[in-house]
């Protein structure tokens, strides 16, 4: 989050990861993104029956920090096995089989635990406290300068911060900024 009225020279440079679209399939491009940008080996498969799209995403979690060479080799072998088994999956199976049957078919030799399905729902994790914590990365002087600026839609004496995910806007005035830096100082209301 960067305050809307922050001077460009005071802003931290945001990180943007880019991966070329060199594969003719979305799954291949996404696998490369996870491998190159996230260092997270990933297998993706997509299938469509004409009315809906079904996907399978498998990711190799990092090994434990204290993993032995034997455990690392076993993890590598297991990930290779998963790749070989996943390669046997047909688009028709992915599109038509329910998750239990699909995973049982693919990984019949392994014990599986399938979590119950949950409905997808948008839920942003932004909050006034998180926004305040982000503003505290700026110096008091920088925040005081932002308070003085008169840049619509904000008026002098306030800082507006808008969440890029949900669009919620938090307003901070000079009293809020004072509380960030001197929370225990006595105040007159």
N, C-alpha and C positions, 0 to 999 in steps of 0.2 A: 504494500500500500504506500502510495506517495501522495501527500496532500495536493489537492487540485491547484492550490495557489503557490506551490513550491517553485522557487526559482530553478531553472534548468541546470545551472551550474552547481546547485546544492544537492541535486538528485543523485542517488546511487545508480550506477548503470545496471539495468535489469539484465538477467541472463536469458538468452534465447537459444534453445537447441534446435539445430536444423539438420535434417537428414535428407539426402537426395532421393527423389522418387525414381529409382533405377529399375525396379522390378515391375513387371506387368500386373502384379497382383498386390492388393492391399496387404494381405497377410505377410508377404515377403518384406515389404517396406516397413511394416510395423515391427517385425522380428529384428530387422537391421537396426531400427531406432533403439529398441530395448538393449540390443547387444552393444552398439557403439556409444550411445548417449547415457544409458543407465547402467551399463555393465551387468545386465541381468539376462542371462540366456532365456529365451522365450520361444515357444512353439504356438502358432496360431493357425487355425483352420476355420474357414467360413463355408457355408452352403446355403443355397436358397431354393425354396420349393415354388417360387413364383409369387407367393403371398407374404412370406416372412423370411428373415435371415437368421440362421443359427450359427453360433460361434463356439469354438473351444479354445481356451487360453490356458497354456501350461507354462509355469515359470519355475526356474530352478532358484531356490532360495540360497543365500550365501551359506557356506560351510561355517561351522562353529569356529570361533577364534582358536580354540585349543584342540582342533581336530588333528588326529594323527595322520601320517602318510597313508596308512591302510584305510582309514575312514575317508580321506580325500579320494583315493583310488576307487573305493566302493561307490562314492557319490558320483564320480565321473562315469563309472560303468552303468550305474542306475539311470543317469540322465541319457546316456547313449541308448539304453534299452527303451526308455520312454519315447525317444525320437523314432526308433525303429517301429515300435508298436503303433505310434500315432500315424506314421506313414502308411499303414495298412488301412486306415479309415477312409471310407469312400464318402463322397459328397452326399449320396443318397442316405447312407447310414446317419451321417451327421444331421441331415435335415429331418429324418423321419423317426429316429429312435429317441425314446425318452432318456433323460440323463442317467438313470440307474442302469438301464439296459446297455446304453452306449459305453459307460465306464466299465461295467462288468465284462462286456465283450472285449474291450481294449486291454484291460488290465486284470484278466481272469486269474492270473497267478499271484496277485497281490491282495492284501487286505485293504479294503477301501472304507472310508467313513465319509458319507455324503451328508452335508449339512442341509437342514430343511430350507426350502426356497423362501426368499423374502421379496416383498414388493419393492420395486425401485421407486425412490422418491427424492426429489431435490431437497438438499439440506445444506445450507451454507454454514460454515463454522465461524464466520466473522462475529465479532462482539465489540462493544465499546472498550472493554478491558484490553483485548488484543490490539485494537487500534491505538489506544493510549500507549501501550507498550512499544508499538512501532514508532510513534511520535517521539518517544524518549530516546530513540537512536539519534535524533537531531539535538544540537546544542540548544541551551535556553535562548541564546542570542538569535539563532536561526529561527526558532519558533516565534520569538518576539517580532522579528522582521516580518514573518508571514502574517502575524496578527495585524500589522499596520497596513498591509497591502489592500488596495481597493480594486479587486478584480472580480467582476460579475461571474457567477451568481452570488458570490459572498460579499459581505460588507466588511469595512475595517472593523477589527476587534474580534474576528472569528477565523477559525481555520476549519475548512470543510475537507473531510476525507471520505471518498466514495469507494466502496468495495467493488472490485472489478468482476466479481462472481455474481453477486445478487443485486448490486446497484444500491444497496442501503448506504445512506450518508450519515456520518457522525459529525456533529458540530462541537468545536472546542473554543471556549472564550478565554480571556486572560486569567480568570479565576481557575479554570481547569488546568491551564499551563502552570500556574503558581502551585497548585496541588501536586502536580507531577514532580516538581523539583523540591518542594518544601512541604511534604504532607503533614508534618507535625507542628508547623508554625501556627500560632494562634491566629484566628481570622475574625474579622468583624463582618457581619452580614447586613 
